[in-house]
């Protein structure tokens, strides 16, 4: 009987820890994505009326950011499937 209680307690603790870790990872990824979207918005605002060289750099940065957001989104989907 005592062994069953100990096993149940251990399982509950493990499940709670896994859920907390998943929630923290998702929250951190959401914060990172929001900050990156703010950077994209700033790049788009600065991009208006600037030289073509800076426009090309902004396009390169936007492409890199899109790739990162796609990988972060895929990572988020993978991290939530336990």
Residue pairs with C-beta under 8 A, 6 or more apart in sequence:
18 82
22 79
22 80
22 82
25 76
25 79
26 76
26 79
26 80
29 72
29 75
29 76
29 79
32 72
33 69
33 72
33 73
36 65
36 68
36 69
39 65
40 62
40 65
43 58
43 61
43 62
44 58
46 54
46 58
47 54
47 55
47 58
